[in-house]
Amino acid sequence: MLSGGLRTKGIKKKYHEDIPLITVLTVVRNGEKTLEETVLSVINQTYTNLEYIIVDGASNDGTLDIIKKYEDRIDYWISEPDNGIYYAMNKGIDLTTGEWINFMNSGDSFCTNEIIENIFGVGRNSDVIFGDCIADDKIAKAYITAGTLEEMKKNKPFCHQSMFVKTSIQKKYKFNCKYKYCADYDFVKLIYENKVLFEYIPISISLFDCGGMSITNSVMAYKENALINGSYKKKYWYIVYIIFILRVNIIRIIKNILPKSIVIKYKNNIPKINHSVKEIWVNKIL
């Protein structure tokens, strides 16, 4: 196991009554091409009481070089093998000392350097804060408004990166690692059913990287989503599942056939979208 950061030098952030300590967690493995943008997005935040933790899954590319480059701005980082992204996220939760937690994983970033200050510059009496996001598939970007909490019964109505959760809640209800793709939806649905207080802020909090998602991931995520919301028990679910798989593949084929200039022109004209990120996986392949 390798580790480093300010905490290993005896420097620890503290909670202040008027300026709560906010923890941002980044999980990464072999993120040499995407990590630096994420790190800069976090360490350049104007908020003055920020704890930054990176959990690396024993990367064998240049990821550790990037982490060490900025470790004087990173509170703690650890690098060791793990069993997947949600295992790593749970590990990060155990390392957290802030009052609030946000996950900003490699490839994702905050929309502006003032986001955290804008959110926590005033007192918050909620348990979960969430907002909108911008989805980026490396061809075009789409603004995605968060859905309503009523949608929680079907899917996660907002982007995980655009959510801040009270640390006490996140430590009580960790991610169920039997889900490889949708444990964040399982977590949010669980705390929603336990009546925690959600607060929506109508701003775009995160820039979400959906350009690396594969067809296999989207299909498996769709299936896990159905397991979580219980829709797989419905009589005709497998027919819907097959239709979904066909749709995903047809979209991919069309995208590969069309000239890139037409794809870019179409996506640049996508209006403001009122869908969850899960649904965007189908529309933006994806």
CORPE-V136307 format. One record per residue. N is the residue number from 0. RES is the residue in one small letter. SS is DSSP state (~ for helix, > for strand, _ for the rest). PHI is phi in degrees with one decimal (NA if undefined). Layout:
BEGIN
N:RES:SS:PHI ; N:RES:SS:PHI
END
This chain:
BEGIN
0:m:_:NA ; 1:l:>:-112.5 ; 2:s:>:-155.2 ; 3:g:>:-176.1 ; 4:g:_:106.7 ; 5:l:~:-60.0 ; 6:r:~:-63.1 ; 7:t:~:-72.3 ; 8:k:~:-103.6 ; 9:g:_:83.5 ; 10:i:_:-100.0 ; 11:k:_:-125.6 ; 12:k:_:-77.0 ; 13:k:_:-128.2 ; 14:y:_:-79.3 ; 15:h:_:-122.0 ; 16:e:_:-56.8 ; 17:d:_:-89.4 ; 18:i:_:-131.3 ; 19:p:_:-61.0 ; 20:l:_:-78.0 ; 21:i:>:-105.7 ; 22:t:>:-101.6 ; 23:v:>:-110.7 ; 24:l:>:-111.0 ; 25:t:>:-119.4 ; 26:v:>:-105.0 ; 27:v:>:-150.3 ; 28:r:_:-149.9 ; 29:n:_:51.2 ; 30:g:_:-106.1 ; 31:e:_:-53.8 ; 32:k:_:-84.0 ; 33:t:_:-121.9 ; 34:l:~:-68.5 ; 35:e:~:-59.6 ; 36:e:~:-61.0 ; 37:t:~:-65.4 ; 38:v:~:-58.7 ; 39:l:~:-62.5 ; 40:s:~:-62.8 ; 41:v:~:-83.6 ; 42:i:~:-71.9 ; 43:n:_:-92.4 ; 44:q:_:-63.8 ; 45:t:_:-79.9 ; 46:y:_:-63.1 ; 47:t:_:-90.8 ; 48:n:_:-128.1 ; 49:l:>:-121.7 ; 50:e:>:-106.1 ; 51:y:>:-119.2 ; 52:i:>:-125.1 ; 53:i:>:-119.4 ; 54:v:>:-113.2 ; 55:d:>:-106.3 ; 56:g:_:-91.0 ; 57:a:_:60.3 ; 58:s:_:-61.8 ; 59:n:_:-118.6 ; 60:d:_:-111.7 ; 61:g:_:-92.8 ; 62:t:~:-58.7 ; 63:l:~:-64.4 ; 64:d:~:-62.9 ; 65:i:~:-67.4 ; 66:i:~:-60.2 ; 67:k:~:-67.2 ; 68:k:~:-61.2 ; 69:y:_:-114.5 ; 70:e:_:-68.9 ; 71:d:_:-77.5 ; 72:r:_:-115.4 ; 73:i:_:-105.4 ; 74:d:_:-71.0 ; 75:y:>:-160.1 ; 76:w:>:-136.1 ; 77:i:>:-139.6 ; 78:s:>:-135.2 ; 79:e:_:-163.7 ; 80:p:_:-61.8 ; 81:d:_:-143.3 ; 82:n:_:-104.8 ; 83:g:_:131.0 ; 84:i:~:-62.0 ; 85:y:~:-77.0 ; 86:y:~:-63.2 ; 87:a:~:-64.6 ; 88:m:~:-65.9 ; 89:n:~:-63.5 ; 90:k:~:-62.1 ; 91:g:~:-63.2 ; 92:i:~:-59.8 ; 93:d:~:-63.6 ; 94:l:~:-87.5 ; 95:t:_:-74.8 ; 96:t:_:-122.1 ; 97:g:_:-75.6 ; 98:e:_:-82.9 ; 99:w:>:-127.5 ; 100:i:>:-124.4 ; 101:n:>:-130.7 ; 102:f:>:-103.2 ; 103:m:_:-126.7 ; 104:n:_:-80.8 ; 105:s:_:-55.1 ; 106:g:_:102.2 ; 107:d:_:-102.0 ; 108:s:>:-158.0 ; 109:f:>:-74.5 ; 110:c:_:-67.4 ; 111:t:_:-141.4 ; 112:n:_:-75.0 ; 113:e:_:-101.3 ; 114:i:~:-55.5 ; 115:i:~:-65.2 ; 116:e:~:-63.5 ; 117:n:~:-64.9 ; 118:i:~:-78.0 ; 119:f:~:-105.2 ; 120:g:_:-72.9 ; 121:v:_:-124.8 ; 122:g:_:-67.8 ; 123:r:_:-123.3 ; 124:n:_:-108.8 ; 125:s:_:-96.4 ; 126:d:_:-104.1 ; 127:v:>:-135.3 ; 128:i:>:-114.8 ; 129:f:>:-141.4 ; 130:g:>:-147.5 ; 131:d:>:-86.6 ; 132:c:>:-149.8 ; 133:i:>:-117.8 ; 134:a:>:-90.6 ; 135:d:>:-128.1 ; 136:d:_:-107.1 ; 137:k:_:74.7 ; 138:i:_:-108.1 ; 139:a:_:-152.9 ; 140:k:>:-116.2 ; 141:a:>:-133.8 ; 142:y:>:-78.4 ; 143:i:>:-119.0 ; 144:t:_:-77.3 ; 145:a:_:-64.7 ; 146:g:_:-82.3 ; 147:t:_:-84.0 ; 148:l:~:-66.1 ; 149:e:~:-61.5 ; 150:e:~:-71.1 ; 151:m:~:-57.3 ; 152:k:~:-68.1 ; 153:k:_:-109.3 ; 154:n:_:-164.4 ; 155:k:_:-76.7 ; 156:p:_:-84.1 ; 157:f:_:-152.1 ; 158:c:_:-73.2 ; 159:h:~:-60.1 ; 160:q:~:-68.2 ; 161:s:~:-98.3 ; 162:m:>:-130.8 ; 163:f:>:-117.5 ; 164:v:>:-123.6 ; 165:k:>:-56.3 ; 166:t:~:-59.5 ; 167:s:~:-60.2 ; 168:i:~:-74.2 ; 169:q:~:-63.5 ; 170:k:~:-77.7 ; 171:k:~:-76.0 ; 172:y:_:-117.0 ; 173:k:_:-81.8 ; 174:f:_:-75.5 ; 175:n:_:-81.6 ; 176:c:_:-76.1 ; 177:k:_:-72.1 ; 178:y:_:-96.3 ; 179:k:_:-91.6 ; 180:y:_:-124.0 ; 181:c:_:-126.6 ; 182:a:~:-64.3 ; 183:d:~:-69.0 ; 184:y:~:-64.9 ; 185:d:~:-58.7 ; 186:f:~:-64.8 ; 187:v:~:-63.8 ; 188:k:~:-63.7 ; 189:l:~:-63.9 ; 190:i:~:-72.2 ; 191:y:~:-62.8 ; 192:e:~:-69.4 ; 193:n:_:-93.6 ; 194:k:_:64.7 ; 195:v:_:-73.5 ; 196:l:_:-91.1 ; 197:f:>:-94.8 ; 198:e:>:-132.5 ; 199:y:>:-95.2 ; 200:i:>:-115.9 ; 201:p:>:-78.4 ; 202:i:>:-133.9 ; 203:s:>:-82.2 ; 204:i:>:-91.3 ; 205:s:>:-127.6 ; 206:l:>:-104.5 ; 207:f:>:-99.3 ; 208:d:>:-84.6 ; 209:c:_:-109.6 ; 210:g:_:-74.6 ; 211:g:_:-97.3 ; 212:m:_:-75.4 ; 213:s:_:-97.5 ; 214:i:~:-61.1 ; 215:t:~:-58.2 ; 216:n:~:-62.8 ; 217:s:~:-66.8 ; 218:v:~:-68.3 ; 219:m:~:-66.9 ; 220:a:~:-64.1 ; 221:y:~:-60.8 ; 222:k:~:-67.4 ; 223:e:~:-62.2 ; 224:n:~:-57.7 ; 225:a:~:-67.5 ; 226:l:~:-66.0 ; 227:i:~:-72.6 ; 228:n:~:-88.0 ; 229:g:_:83.8 ; 230:s:~:-69.4 ; 231:y:~:-64.2 ; 232:k:~:-78.5 ; 233:k:_:-69.9 ; 234:k:_:-57.1 ; 235:y:_:-106.5 ; 236:w:~:-62.0 ; 237:y:~:-65.7 ; 238:i:~:-66.2 ; 239:v:~:-61.8 ; 240:y:~:-63.4 ; 241:i:~:-64.2 ; 242:i:~:-61.4 ; 243:f:~:-60.6 ; 244:i:~:-59.9 ; 245:l:~:-61.9 ; 246:r:~:-62.1 ; 247:v:~:-58.9 ; 248:n:~:-69.3 ; 249:i:~:-64.0 ; 250:i:~:-60.2 ; 251:r:~:-64.6 ; 252:i:~:-62.3 ; 253:i:~:-61.4 ; 254:k:~:-61.0 ; 255:n:~:-74.5 ; 256:i:~:-79.9 ; 257:l:_:-66.9 ; 258:p:_:-59.6 ; 259:k:~:-58.2 ; 260:s:~:-62.4 ; 261:i:~:-70.7 ; 262:v:~:-61.0 ; 263:i:~:-63.6 ; 264:k:~:-61.4 ; 265:y:~:-64.5 ; 266:k:~:-70.1 ; 267:n:~:-69.1 ; 268:n:_:-102.3 ; 269:i:_:-67.3 ; 270:p:_:-74.3 ; 271:k:_:-58.1 ; 272:i:>:-104.3 ; 273:n:_:-110.2 ; 274:h:_:-138.7 ; 275:s:_:-78.9 ; 276:v:~:-62.0 ; 277:k:~:-57.1 ; 278:e:~:-70.9 ; 279:i:~:-65.0 ; 280:w:~:-54.9 ; 281:v:~:-74.3 ; 282:n:~:-74.9 ; 283:k:_:-123.8 ; 284:i:_:-44.4 ; 285:l:_:8.2
END
